[in-house]
Amino acid sequence: MNWTKKYPGWTMFCAMVGLLFFLWGLAIPLSAAPAPIGPAAEQFAEGARVTVWLTLISGTVGILLGILAGIGKLSKFFPLRWLCNAYVWLIRGTPLLLQIMFVWLAMPSVLPEGFEISDFACAAIALSLNIGAYNTECVRAGILAVPHGQIEAAKALGLKPFQTFMDVVLPQSLRVALPALANNLASLVKDSSLAYAISVVELTMAGYRVQAESYQPIPVFMTTAAIYLILTTAFTTLTAALETRLEAGQKR
């Protein structure tokens, strides 16, 4: 951790490069393991890649949703504020598994005839909506944490409200909210495992298939857990370095 604080840039670089090498080289060390792990090494590797893709896509969209909904919750326009509050209330009050199943079953009925959507896309949509609701509260708290004097100073300099928000309020609020956003991202890595319920072959589903074929749950799920642990460690290291780089939460 001291190395992370001292060299945040290098830590971010090493975490990203290490994650890429891990994803694309995972099958090599696993193939040397005894059965049932060795013969299924490529299944584990592909499942890990799908998990990371789900995390990156859903995490990116979730941050955008969180920013928009966080701004909406602080809006003076009542219908927009009500809509954002209802979105957060609904998503945070229902299980993620139910949300994934609902999107998977409801999307085909609302899409135009002949238009198909993959199971992966359904899982990504549901995960994005879910993490977006939690990010909303983080962003809202970050905006409220910005000292009002900053806004008054921007007005005194002649900045318009939109310029004030984009150049003064939003950057500071995101630095304050970054630790909570990073925690949500780490949780998303694990929450993506629920995509197995709609037949997305991510890491948990890959492990389940290997276990069903071999009837050896202990080595299979220990391997699955170890891969998840490495993935979450890489993401938390990356976000911790980014937090240090931006000096999140520190007042100047």
N, C-alpha and C positions, 0 to 999 in steps of 0.2 A: 504493500500500500504506500510506503514511503517513496518507493521508486515511481509509483503512479503519480504521486503529488509533485515529485521533482521533475519528471519527464512526461507530462500528460500527452504531448504530441506523439512521442515515440510509442507510448503505451497504446494509444488509439491505433497507430499504424500496425503495431505488432498484433493487437487483438484482431484487427480485420484480416491481416494476412494469415494469421494462425487459424482463424475460422475458415477461410477459404481452403487452406491446405488440409484442414481436418475434414471438411465436407467431401472434398474430391479424393482424398487419400484414405478415408476411413476403411474402405473395403480391404486394403492391403494388410493392416495388422489383424483385422478380424478374420481374414481368410486363413490365418495361421492357427487360429483357435480350434479346439476340438469340436466335434459335433455336439449340439446342433448349430453352434454359432458360425463355425467356419464355412459350411456349405451355404449358409444364408447371409454371408457377409454383404453381398451386393444389395440384398433386400433392406438390411439395416441402413446402409449408406444412402440408398435412394429415399427411404423414409425420413432420414435426418434432413436431406435436402428439401423435401417437401415441407417439413416442419419449419425450416428456416424461411422458405419462400412465403409460407402462410404468415409467419411472424412479421417479416419485413413489409409485405403488402398491407396487412391489416394494421400494423403499427403506424405506417405512414398515413394511411387514410384516417385512422383513428385520431392522430394528432390534428389533422386538418379539421375533422369533425369537432374535436374538442375545442379548438380555437374559435370556430364559427359559433358553436352552441354556447361557449363561455361568454363570448361577446353578446350573443342574443339574450342570455339570462340577465345581463346588466343593461339591456336596452330599455329606453323609456317607452318604446312602442309595445303596448300591452299584448296584442296578439302574438308577436314574435317572442316575447318573454314567456308567455303562457305555453307556446309550442315547444320551446326549449326546455322549460320545466317539466312538461309532460313527457318529453323524450327521455330525460334523465330519470324521472320517476318510474317510467315503464321499464326501461332497460335494467336499472339497478334493482328493481323489485321482482324480477323474474329470473329463473335459472338460465344460464348460458346454453345448456343443452337443449332446453325448450326453444330458445331463440334460433339455434342452428336448425332444429327440426322444422320449425315454423317457416323459416326462409326456404328451406329445401322443398317443402311441400307446397308453399304458397306461390313461390316465384313462377313455376310453370303455368299457373292459372291466370296470372296477370300479364304475362308476356304475350306478344303477338303470336298468332298461330304459325308454326313452323320455325320459331326462334327457340333454340335450345340453350340451356345454360348448364355448365359442368358442375359436378359435385364440389370441386375445388373452389369454383367461383362462389357458390352458395355459402360454403364455409367461410371464405374470406369476407363476404358481405356481413354475415352474422357476427364474426369476430370484430370487424371494423366498427359496427354499430355498438357492440358491447364495450370495447375499450374506449370508444369515442365518448360514451356517457361518463365513464370514470375520469377521462382526461378533461371533460368539461368542468368538473369541480376543481381540478388542479389549476386550470387556466383562470377560472373565475377568481380563485383565491389569490393567484399571482397578480392579477390586475388590481385587485383591492389592496394588495400589499405595496403597490407603488405609491410613494409619498405624494400627497396632493400638491405639494409645493413644486414638484416637477411639472405638473400640468400648468400651474399658474405661471411658471417661468417660461414655458413654451408659448403660452398666450401672450406674455409680455414681449416675446421676440417676434410676434406677428404670425406664428404658425397657425394654419387652419386646423379645425378639429381632426380631420382625417390625417393630416401630417403629424399632428401631435400624437395621435394614437399609434401610427405606424412607426414613427421615428423615436418616440420617447417611451410611451407606455408599454407597447407590445414587447420590444426587446428586453426591457427590465422585468416584465412579468414572466416571460419565458425562462429567464435565468432563475427566478425565484421558484418557478414551478418545475424546473428540470429534475430535481431529485424524485419528486412524486411521479412525474412522467416516466422516468427511468425505471422506477419500481413497477409501474403498470406494464412496461415493455417486458421486463423479466417474468412477470406473471403470465403474459401473453404466450411466451414460449411453452409454458406448461398447459395453459388453457387450450392451446391449439390441438392438444391430444383428443379433445372431445369431437373433433372432426371425424374420428373413426366411426361415429354413430351414423354418418351418411355415406359410409364406404370410401372416404378419402384415405388413400394408402399413405398416411404419414407414419411417424416413428412408432406410435403406439399400435396402430393397425398392423404394421410390419411385424412387430414383436408378437402380437396376438396370433398372426398367421403361422409364424414359426413355431410358437408354442402348441398350436392346434395340430401341427404336423408331427411334432417330435414328442409331445406329452412330457416335456421337461421344463416346467415353468420357472424354476429357480435360476438356472443360468441365463435363460432368455430374458426374463424381466430384470435381472441384475445388470445385464448388458444394456438393456433399454434405459434403465435408470442412470447408468454411468454416462451414456451418451447425452441424456437430458442434462445431467449435472455439468458436463463439459460445455454444452451450448449455453446454459444459463450463466455459467462463469464467464464465458467470452462476452456475452451481452452486458453483464453487470460491470465487468472490467472496462469495456468500451464506454459505457455511460458514466462510470465513475471518473474516467479520464476526461471525458467531455465536460463533466460538471466542474472538475478542477480547472480545466482550460478556460471556461467561461466565468470562473469564480462565482458559481451559483450560490445564491443566498447571502452573499456578503454585501453589506451596505458600504457605500463610498461616501 
